[in-house]
Amino acid sequence: MSLDVSPELLAQAERGEVDEAAFVDTVRTSLPYAYRMISDLAGELERGSAPFADNTTPPPTESERGQLLRALASDAIRGSLERHFGVRLAFQNCHRVAVFRADVEREAYEDFTSPRAQLLNQSPQLRDC
């Protein structure tokens, strides 16, 4: 899945300077499921006291799963979303997205992103995702 980039934003990139807010807006409109999930999780994190908020529900369609993969596999998209929402993102398997506070509690983040956590998050349903 590619981003739907406006001619104006493409022209900015060709000049060497990109307005990050415009880039994030492009991500929002191009990958609405991924953007909404991260936005919702960031709001949940902000309202609560837990060290992170995460999603454990698989996306309803492969298209939406693709949006998550695209957003979180791209360093540029992922970094922009982290800065925009003031969080640190983590990802397991094909759909378990977690948001951590920007001043992340290191232990919670390292536990979530550890090989142990990855192994414990496995299931037969996720093998082909």
VMD Tcl script that builds the backbone (N, CA, C; Angstrom):
set m [mol new atoms 387]
animate dup $m
set s [atomselect $m all]
$s set {name element resname resid chain x y z} {
  {N N MET 1 A 0.852 -1.171 0.000}
  {CA C MET 1 A 0.000 0.000 0.000}
  {C C MET 1 A 0.895 1.231 0.000}
  {N N SER 2 A 0.618 2.120 -0.898}
  {CA C SER 2 A 1.410 3.325 -1.023}
  {C C SER 2 A 0.656 4.512 -0.434}
  {N N LEU 3 A 1.394 5.547 -0.144}
  {CA C LEU 3 A 0.769 6.778 0.335}
  {C C LEU 3 A 0.218 7.567 -0.849}
  {N N ASP 4 A -0.910 8.219 -0.645}
  {CA C ASP 4 A -1.480 9.114 -1.647}
  {C C ASP 4 A -0.896 10.499 -1.407}
  {N N VAL 5 A 0.137 10.833 -2.157}
  {CA C VAL 5 A 0.899 12.057 -1.927}
  {C C VAL 5 A 0.399 13.160 -2.853}
  {N N SER 6 A 0.093 14.301 -2.275}
  {CA C SER 6 A -0.366 15.440 -3.072}
  {C C SER 6 A 0.797 15.983 -3.902}
  {N N PRO 7 A 0.477 16.626 -5.022}
  {CA C PRO 7 A 1.529 17.243 -5.832}
  {C C PRO 7 A 2.341 18.280 -5.042}
  {N N GLU 8 A 1.667 19.015 -4.145}
  {CA C GLU 8 A 2.357 20.031 -3.346}
  {C C GLU 8 A 3.390 19.396 -2.405}
  {N N LEU 9 A 3.004 18.308 -1.763}
  {CA C LEU 9 A 3.933 17.646 -0.841}
  {C C LEU 9 A 5.077 17.001 -1.613}
  {N N LEU 10 A 4.777 16.434 -2.758}
  {CA C LEU 10 A 5.838 15.863 -3.597}
  {C C LEU 10 A 6.811 16.955 -4.040}
  {N N ALA 11 A 6.297 18.128 -4.396}
  {CA C ALA 11 A 7.164 19.244 -4.786}
  {C C ALA 11 A 8.055 19.674 -3.620}
  {N N GLN 12 A 7.496 19.685 -2.399}
  {CA C GLN 12 A 8.317 19.987 -1.217}
  {C C GLN 12 A 9.468 18.997 -1.093}
  {N N ALA 13 A 9.139 17.725 -1.240}
  {CA C ALA 13 A 10.167 16.681 -1.112}
  {C C ALA 13 A 11.240 16.850 -2.181}
  {N N GLU 14 A 10.832 17.218 -3.374}
  {CA C GLU 14 A 11.798 17.413 -4.457}
  {C C GLU 14 A 12.721 18.594 -4.171}
  {N N ARG 15 A 12.223 19.601 -3.420}
  {CA C ARG 15 A 13.058 20.740 -3.031}
  {C C ARG 15 A 13.939 20.411 -1.823}
  {N N GLY 16 A 13.638 19.292 -1.158}
  {CA C GLY 16 A 14.462 18.881 -0.038}
  {C C GLY 16 A 13.903 19.181 1.330}
  {N N GLU 17 A 12.754 19.803 1.389}
  {CA C GLU 17 A 12.159 20.141 2.689}
  {C C GLU 17 A 10.726 19.643 2.713}
  {N N VAL 18 A 10.353 19.004 3.801}
  {CA C VAL 18 A 9.006 18.460 3.914}
  {C C VAL 18 A 8.389 18.920 5.224}
  {N N ASP 19 A 7.193 19.455 5.134}
  {CA C ASP 19 A 6.435 19.847 6.310}
  {C C ASP 19 A 5.917 18.571 6.968}
  {N N GLU 20 A 6.400 18.298 8.191}
  {CA C GLU 20 A 6.040 17.032 8.829}
  {C C GLU 20 A 4.547 16.941 9.103}
  {N N ALA 21 A 3.900 18.043 9.434}
  {CA C ALA 21 A 2.451 18.004 9.662}
  {C C ALA 21 A 1.718 17.582 8.392}
  {N N ALA 22 A 2.170 18.047 7.240}
  {CA C ALA 22 A 1.561 17.650 5.969}
  {C C ALA 22 A 1.835 16.176 5.689}
  {N N PHE 23 A 3.027 15.715 6.050}
  {CA C PHE 23 A 3.351 14.300 5.877}
  {C C PHE 23 A 2.442 13.446 6.761}
  {N N VAL 24 A 2.267 13.827 8.011}
  {CA C VAL 24 A 1.397 13.074 8.925}
  {C C VAL 24 A -0.037 13.086 8.408}
  {N N ASP 25 A -0.476 14.197 7.848}
  {CA C ASP 25 A -1.823 14.260 7.290}
  {C C ASP 25 A -1.955 13.303 6.099}
  {N N THR 26 A -0.900 13.181 5.316}
  {CA C THR 26 A -0.895 12.231 4.204}
  {C C THR 26 A -1.005 10.805 4.732}
  {N N VAL 27 A -0.303 10.511 5.810}
  {CA C VAL 27 A -0.400 9.187 6.433}
  {C C VAL 27 A -1.828 8.974 6.942}
  {N N ARG 28 A -2.393 9.993 7.574}
  {CA C ARG 28 A -3.753 9.887 8.114}
  {C C ARG 28 A -4.763 9.538 7.025}
  {N N THR 29 A -4.654 10.182 5.883}
  {CA C THR 29 A -5.623 9.943 4.816}
  {C C THR 29 A -5.306 8.692 4.003}
  {N N SER 30 A -4.043 8.328 3.912}
  {CA C SER 30 A -3.650 7.156 3.124}
  {C C SER 30 A -3.771 5.851 3.900}
  {N N LEU 31 A -3.540 5.912 5.198}
  {CA C LEU 31 A -3.566 4.720 6.047}
  {C C LEU 31 A -4.514 4.968 7.229}
  {N N PRO 32 A -5.796 5.184 6.943}
  {CA C PRO 32 A -6.713 5.607 7.999}
  {C C PRO 32 A -6.870 4.601 9.139}
  {N N TYR 33 A -6.872 3.332 8.852}
  {CA C TYR 33 A -7.018 2.336 9.919}
  {C C TYR 33 A -5.826 2.391 10.873}
  {N N ALA 34 A -4.631 2.407 10.320}
  {CA C ALA 34 A -3.419 2.452 11.146}
  {C C ALA 34 A -3.364 3.748 11.944}
  {N N TYR 35 A -3.641 4.864 11.294}
  {CA C TYR 35 A -3.598 6.155 11.975}
  {C C TYR 35 A -4.611 6.188 13.120}
  {N N ARG 36 A -5.834 5.734 12.849}
  {CA C ARG 36 A -6.888 5.748 13.859}
  {C C ARG 36 A -6.525 4.843 15.040}
  {N N MET 37 A -5.954 3.671 14.749}
  {CA C MET 37 A -5.584 2.778 15.837}
  {C C MET 37 A -4.531 3.427 16.740}
  {N N ILE 38 A -3.518 4.018 16.138}
  {CA C ILE 38 A -2.457 4.651 16.926}
  {C C ILE 38 A -3.007 5.860 17.682}
  {N N SER 39 A -3.872 6.623 17.039}
  {CA C SER 39 A -4.496 7.772 17.699}
  {C C SER 39 A -5.327 7.318 18.897}
  {N N ASP 40 A -6.124 6.285 18.697}
  {CA C ASP 40 A -6.968 5.780 19.791}
  {C C ASP 40 A -6.115 5.254 20.943}
  {N N LEU 41 A -5.053 4.516 20.618}
  {CA C LEU 41 A -4.178 3.984 21.665}
  {C C LEU 41 A -3.458 5.108 22.407}
  {N N ALA 42 A -3.041 6.140 21.676}
  {CA C ALA 42 A -2.372 7.276 22.328}
  {C C ALA 42 A -3.337 7.973 23.286}
  {N N GLY 43 A -4.595 8.103 22.885}
  {CA C GLY 43 A -5.593 8.697 23.767}
  {C C GLY 43 A -5.840 7.840 24.996}
  {N N GLU 44 A -5.911 6.536 24.804}
  {CA C GLU 44 A -6.090 5.613 25.927}
  {C C GLU 44 A -4.912 5.706 26.892}
  {N N LEU 45 A -3.719 5.773 26.339}
  {CA C LEU 45 A -2.522 5.892 27.172}
  {C C LEU 45 A -2.558 7.184 27.984}
  {N N GLU 46 A -2.929 8.270 27.337}
  {CA C GLU 46 A -2.971 9.577 27.996}
  {C C GLU 46 A -3.987 9.608 29.141}
  {N N ARG 47 A -5.111 8.935 28.948}
  {CA C ARG 47 A -6.163 8.929 29.967}
  {C C ARG 47 A -5.862 7.985 31.135}
  {N N GLY 48 A -4.968 7.032 30.925}
  {CA C GLY 48 A -4.710 6.036 31.957}
  {C C GLY 48 A -3.385 6.239 32.661}
  {N N SER 49 A -3.069 5.277 33.500}
  {CA C SER 49 A -1.808 5.343 34.238}
  {C C SER 49 A -0.880 4.182 33.909}
  {N N ALA 50 A -1.319 3.287 33.034}
  {CA C ALA 50 A -0.494 2.141 32.650}
  {C C ALA 50 A 0.715 2.617 31.847}
  {N N PRO 51 A 1.807 1.842 31.848}
  {CA C PRO 51 A 2.992 2.252 31.097}
  {C C PRO 51 A 2.806 2.176 29.583}
  {N N PHE 52 A 1.783 1.427 29.131}
  {CA C PHE 52 A 1.499 1.369 27.698}
  {C C PHE 52 A 0.044 0.989 27.465}
  {N N ALA 53 A -0.415 1.243 26.222}
  {CA C ALA 53 A -1.737 0.806 25.766}
  {C C ALA 53 A -1.496 0.012 24.489}
  {N N ASP 54 A -2.230 -1.090 24.339}
  {CA C ASP 54 A -2.003 -1.904 23.150}
  {C C ASP 54 A -3.286 -2.460 22.579}
  {N N ASN 55 A -3.189 -2.900 21.338}
  {CA C ASN 55 A -4.286 -3.506 20.614}
  {C C ASN 55 A -3.986 -4.999 20.460}
  {N N THR 56 A -4.951 -5.841 20.780}
  {CA C THR 56 A -4.760 -7.277 20.600}
  {C C THR 56 A -5.783 -7.868 19.638}
  {N N THR 57 A -6.610 -7.029 19.037}
  {CA C THR 57 A -7.638 -7.491 18.108}
  {C C THR 57 A -7.104 -7.439 16.679}
  {N N PRO 58 A -7.156 -8.561 15.964}
  {CA C PRO 58 A -6.692 -8.538 14.574}
  {C C PRO 58 A -7.524 -7.578 13.730}
  {N N PRO 59 A -6.915 -6.971 12.726}
  {CA C PRO 59 A -7.662 -6.102 11.811}
  {C C PRO 59 A -8.759 -6.911 11.115}
  {N N PRO 60 A -9.867 -6.265 10.780}
  {CA C PRO 60 A -10.971 -6.985 10.147}
  {C C PRO 60 A -10.669 -7.457 8.721}
  {N N THR 61 A -9.760 -6.785 8.024}
  {CA C THR 61 A -9.449 -7.177 6.638}
  {C C THR 61 A -7.940 -7.184 6.417}
  {N N GLU 62 A -7.540 -7.830 5.349}
  {CA C GLU 62 A -6.120 -7.847 4.989}
  {C C GLU 62 A -5.640 -6.454 4.571}
  {N N SER 63 A -6.530 -5.667 4.000}
  {CA C SER 63 A -6.164 -4.295 3.632}
  {C C SER 63 A -5.779 -3.490 4.869}
  {N N GLU 64 A -6.560 -3.637 5.919}
  {CA C GLU 64 A -6.261 -2.912 7.156}
  {C C GLU 64 A -5.002 -3.459 7.824}
  {N N ARG 65 A -4.795 -4.758 7.754}
  {CA C ARG 65 A -3.547 -5.336 8.264}
  {C C ARG 65 A -2.358 -4.753 7.491}
  {N N GLY 66 A -2.531 -4.607 6.184}
  {CA C GLY 66 A -1.488 -4.011 5.352}
  {C C GLY 66 A -1.169 -2.586 5.757}
  {N N GLN 67 A -2.200 -1.840 6.155}
  {CA C GLN 67 A -1.962 -0.469 6.610}
  {C C GLN 67 A -1.075 -0.451 7.854}
  {N N LEU 68 A -1.352 -1.356 8.799}
  {CA C LEU 68 A -0.516 -1.425 10.005}
  {C C LEU 68 A 0.918 -1.774 9.648}
  {N N LEU 69 A 1.065 -2.767 8.793}
  {CA C LEU 69 A 2.421 -3.176 8.397}
  {C C LEU 69 A 3.148 -2.032 7.704}
  {N N ARG 70 A 2.469 -1.326 6.830}
  {CA C ARG 70 A 3.078 -0.208 6.097}
  {C C ARG 70 A 3.489 0.908 7.058}
  {N N ALA 71 A 2.611 1.254 7.977}
  {CA C ALA 71 A 2.902 2.351 8.904}
  {C C ALA 71 A 4.046 2.009 9.846}
  {N N LEU 72 A 4.085 0.785 10.326}
  {CA C LEU 72 A 5.074 0.441 11.337}
  {C C LEU 72 A 6.378 -0.080 10.743}
  {N N ALA 73 A 6.369 -0.480 9.482}
  {CA C ALA 73 A 7.600 -0.948 8.854}
  {C C ALA 73 A 8.417 0.193 8.261}
  {N N SER 74 A 7.801 1.331 8.065}
  {CA C SER 74 A 8.498 2.484 7.507}
  {C C SER 74 A 9.060 3.341 8.642}
  {N N ASP 75 A 10.359 3.494 8.670}
  {CA C ASP 75 A 10.967 4.330 9.702}
  {C C ASP 75 A 10.443 5.766 9.639}
  {N N ALA 76 A 10.249 6.287 8.428}
  {CA C ALA 76 A 9.773 7.668 8.282}
  {C C ALA 76 A 8.356 7.824 8.821}
  {N N ILE 77 A 7.469 6.899 8.454}
  {CA C ILE 77 A 6.081 6.984 8.917}
  {C C ILE 77 A 6.029 6.757 10.418}
  {N N ARG 78 A 6.683 5.724 10.862}
  {CA C ARG 78 A 6.667 5.388 12.294}
  {C C ARG 78 A 7.212 6.548 13.139}
  {N N GLY 79 A 8.345 7.098 12.728}
  {CA C GLY 79 A 8.947 8.211 13.465}
  {C C GLY 79 A 8.058 9.438 13.481}
  {N N SER 80 A 7.431 9.740 12.359}
  {CA C SER 80 A 6.534 10.893 12.306}
  {C C SER 80 A 5.320 10.697 13.207}
  {N N LEU 81 A 4.768 9.493 13.214}
  {CA C LEU 81 A 3.626 9.219 14.091}
  {C C LEU 81 A 4.033 9.287 15.557}
  {N N GLU 82 A 5.219 8.797 15.876}
  {CA C GLU 82 A 5.698 8.887 17.257}
  {C C GLU 82 A 5.826 10.347 17.693}
  {N N ARG 83 A 6.401 11.176 16.848}
  {CA C ARG 83 A 6.548 12.595 17.192}
  {C C ARG 83 A 5.188 13.283 17.253}
  {N N HIS 84 A 4.316 12.968 16.323}
  {CA C HIS 84 A 2.995 13.602 16.265}
  {C C HIS 84 A 2.170 13.303 17.523}
  {N N PHE 85 A 2.176 12.057 17.956}
  {CA C PHE 85 A 1.374 11.671 19.119}
  {C C PHE 85 A 2.153 11.721 20.434}
  {N N GLY 86 A 3.461 11.978 20.363}
  {CA C GLY 86 A 4.270 12.051 21.571}
  {C C GLY 86 A 4.402 10.715 22.277}
  {N N VAL 87 A 4.521 9.648 21.492}
  {CA C VAL 87 A 4.613 8.296 22.041}
  {C C VAL 87 A 5.776 7.546 21.393}
  {N N ARG 88 A 6.032 6.397 21.925}
  {CA C ARG 88 A 6.970 5.463 21.310}
  {C C ARG 88 A 6.166 4.235 20.916}
  {N N LEU 89 A 6.314 3.775 19.676}
  {CA C LEU 89 A 5.538 2.654 19.160}
  {C C LEU 89 A 6.323 1.354 19.250}
  {N N ALA 90 A 5.595 0.281 19.463}
  {CA C ALA 90 A 6.161 -1.064 19.421}
  {C C ALA 90 A 5.164 -1.939 18.664}
  {N N PHE 91 A 5.663 -3.013 18.068}
  {CA C PHE 91 A 4.828 -3.831 17.187}
  {C C PHE 91 A 5.223 -5.289 17.328}
  {N N GLN 92 A 4.225 -6.162 17.471}
  {CA C GLN 92 A 4.438 -7.604 17.499}
  {C C GLN 92 A 3.508 -8.246 16.487}
  {N N ASN 93 A 4.011 -9.259 15.818}
  {CA C ASN 93 A 3.223 -10.020 14.854}
  {C C ASN 93 A 2.607 -9.098 13.813}
  {N N CYS 94 A 1.370 -9.344 13.453}
  {CA C CYS 94 A 0.748 -8.578 12.374}
  {C C CYS 94 A -0.247 -7.534 12.839}
  {N N HIS 95 A -0.476 -7.456 14.139}
  {CA C HIS 95 A -1.500 -6.502 14.563}
  {C C HIS 95 A -1.326 -5.970 15.978}
  {N N ARG 96 A -0.447 -6.524 16.761}
  {CA C ARG 96 A -0.346 -6.053 18.149}
  {C C ARG 96 A 0.526 -4.800 18.194}
  {N N VAL 97 A -0.131 -3.677 18.176}
  {CA C VAL 97 A 0.518 -2.380 18.246}
  {C C VAL 97 A 0.420 -1.893 19.685}
  {N N ALA 98 A 1.511 -1.342 20.188}
  {CA C ALA 98 A 1.500 -0.755 21.530}
  {C C ALA 98 A 2.092 0.644 21.448}
  {N N VAL 99 A 1.541 1.526 22.274}
  {CA C VAL 99 A 2.094 2.875 22.407}
  {C C VAL 99 A 2.578 3.039 23.838}
  {N N PHE 100 A 3.770 3.580 23.960}
  {CA C PHE 100 A 4.394 3.842 25.252}
  {C C PHE 100 A 4.568 5.345 25.386}
  {N N ARG 101 A 4.598 5.808 26.600}
  {CA C ARG 101 A 4.848 7.229 26.836}
  {C C ARG 101 A 6.214 7.588 26.239}
  {N N ALA 102 A 6.316 8.811 25.708}
  {CA C ALA 102 A 7.568 9.235 25.069}
  {C C ALA 102 A 8.742 9.133 26.044}
  {N N ASP 103 A 8.490 9.457 27.293}
  {CA C ASP 103 A 9.524 9.302 28.317}
  {C C ASP 103 A 9.382 7.896 28.903}
  {N N VAL 104 A 9.355 6.947 27.983}
  {CA C VAL 104 A 9.009 5.554 28.240}
  {C C VAL 104 A 9.700 4.966 29.473}
  {N N GLU 105 A 8.905 4.215 30.201}
  {CA C GLU 105 A 9.457 3.426 31.294}
  {C C GLU 105 A 10.240 2.305 30.617}
  {N N ARG 106 A 11.520 2.438 30.607}
  {CA C ARG 106 A 12.399 1.562 29.836}
  {C C ARG 106 A 12.097 0.079 30.059}
  {N N GLU 107 A 11.860 -0.307 31.303}
  {CA C GLU 107 A 11.640 -1.718 31.608}
  {C C GLU 107 A 10.388 -2.259 30.900}
  {N N ALA 108 A 9.305 -1.503 30.902}
  {CA C ALA 108 A 8.072 -1.943 30.256}
  {C C ALA 108 A 8.270 -2.079 28.750}
  {N N TYR 109 A 8.954 -1.104 28.134}
  {CA C TYR 109 A 9.206 -1.156 26.691}
  {C C TYR 109 A 10.101 -2.344 26.340}
  {N N GLU 110 A 11.172 -2.519 27.086}
  {CA C GLU 110 A 12.093 -3.622 26.807}
  {C C GLU 110 A 11.434 -4.972 27.020}
  {N N ASP 111 A 10.537 -5.064 27.995}
  {CA C ASP 111 A 9.813 -6.311 28.210}
  {C C ASP 111 A 8.900 -6.600 27.020}
  {N N PHE 112 A 8.169 -5.581 26.548}
  {CA C PHE 112 A 7.241 -5.763 25.430}
  {C C PHE 112 A 7.972 -6.153 24.146}
  {N N THR 113 A 9.153 -5.595 23.936}
  {CA C THR 113 A 9.896 -5.833 22.692}
  {C C THR 113 A 10.922 -6.958 22.811}
  {N N SER 114 A 10.892 -7.700 23.888}
  {CA C SER 114 A 11.878 -8.770 24.098}
  {C C SER 114 A 11.536 -10.019 23.285}
  {N N PRO 115 A 12.542 -10.858 23.015}
  {CA C PRO 115 A 12.269 -12.144 22.364}
  {C C PRO 115 A 11.257 -12.979 23.163}
  {N N ARG 116 A 11.324 -12.922 24.474}
  {CA C ARG 116 A 10.388 -13.672 25.312}
  {C C ARG 116 A 8.950 -13.232 25.027}
  {N N ALA 117 A 8.713 -11.933 25.015}
  {CA C ALA 117 A 7.369 -11.424 24.749}
  {C C ALA 117 A 6.906 -11.818 23.354}
  {N N GLN 118 A 7.808 -11.774 22.393}
  {CA C GLN 118 A 7.445 -12.166 21.025}
  {C C GLN 118 A 7.023 -13.630 20.994}
  {N N LEU 119 A 7.774 -14.480 21.658}
  {CA C LEU 119 A 7.434 -15.902 21.686}
  {C C LEU 119 A 6.109 -16.155 22.397}
  {N N LEU 120 A 5.866 -15.454 23.485}
  {CA C LEU 120 A 4.626 -15.649 24.225}
  {C C LEU 120 A 3.412 -15.105 23.478}
  {N N ASN 121 A 3.625 -14.258 22.495}
  {CA C ASN 121 A 2.538 -13.676 21.715}
  {C C ASN 121 A 2.233 -14.487 20.451}
  {N N GLN 122 A 2.816 -15.654 20.319}
  {CA C GLN 122 A 2.602 -16.479 19.137}
  {C C GLN 122 A 1.323 -17.297 19.270}
  {N N SER 123 A 0.734 -17.576 18.140}
  {CA C SER 123 A -0.417 -18.474 18.095}
  {C C SER 123 A -0.498 -19.020 16.673}
  {N N PRO 124 A -1.130 -20.172 16.496}
  {CA C PRO 124 A -1.259 -20.738 15.142}
  {C C PRO 124 A -1.954 -19.782 14.166}
  {N N GLN 125 A -2.883 -18.942 14.651}
  {CA C GLN 125 A -3.609 -18.023 13.769}
  {C C GLN 125 A -2.697 -16.943 13.200}
  {N N LEU 126 A -1.562 -16.686 13.818}
  {CA C LEU 126 A -0.692 -15.596 13.375}
  {C C LEU 126 A 0.455 -16.060 12.478}
  {N N ARG 127 A 0.530 -17.323 12.194}
  {CA C ARG 127 A 1.684 -17.838 11.440}
  {C C ARG 127 A 1.739 -17.322 10.010}
  {N N ASP 128 A 0.608 -17.053 9.388}
  {CA C ASP 128 A 0.590 -16.628 7.991}
  {C C ASP 128 A 0.243 -15.157 7.824}
  {N N CYS 129 A 0.365 -14.399 8.877}
  {CA C CYS 129 A -0.060 -13.004 8.737}
  {C C CYS 129 A 1.011 -12.155 8.093}
}
mol reanalyze $m
mol bondsrecalc $m
mol representation Tube
mol addrep $m
